[in-house]
Amino acid sequence: MSGFTEMMHAVQAGDQDTAEKMLPLVYDELRKLAADYLAKEQSGHARQATSLVHEAYLRLVGNDAEWNGEGHFFGAAAIAIRRVLVENARTRRSLKRGGDAVRLELDDVSPAISPEPVEDLIALDEALNRLSAVNPRATELVQLLYFSGLTLSQSAEVMGISPRSADRLWAYAKAWLRREMRSNFENS
């Protein structure tokens, strides 16, 4: 069992000293991931990378999962970060908080320039849920690549498949998601 896995088991057993030692080991990596995701999000959100990392870490350490090493932990971290971001996107979009209105400063408004399109995290989440019903392995690969920031070869290793298989699965997942999101956009 790796040192990381042993630490995770101790943290899950309630060892506070180990939890304090473990946080710095994963914090920097999770913070980089969180900062990358927040950069892709719409402007105007109040969420900061630090609070995103803390919430995802608490969800990871607070559940009863058994971690089989760093790859498994960071794969779960990708899912936790995805869930936190999707929950925040849904909250921001809710009518109670102004719907999908975009806040613009008057100095930034120009009649000739419209805001650039931003990715729609909720649409991606819904498409990933549909992909999961069709091909769960493709969904797992997308989550590892997009939400945990692993490379294709690292993702292949975590999933226990060859890099060529991961490459084929990634091509399939990208095409499937592109088609699915395009058709949903055209139907809305």
Buried (B, 14 or more C-beta within 10 A) or exposed (E): EEEBBEBBBBBBEEBEEBBEEBBEEBBEBBBEBBBBBBEEBBEEBEBEBEEBBBBBBEBBBEEEEEBBBBBBBBBBBBBBBBBBBBEBBEEBBEEEEEEEEEEEEEEEEEEEEEEEEEEBBBBBBBBBEBBBEEBEBBBBBBBBBBBBBBEBEBBBBBBEBEBEBBBEBBEBBEEBBEEBBEEBEEEE
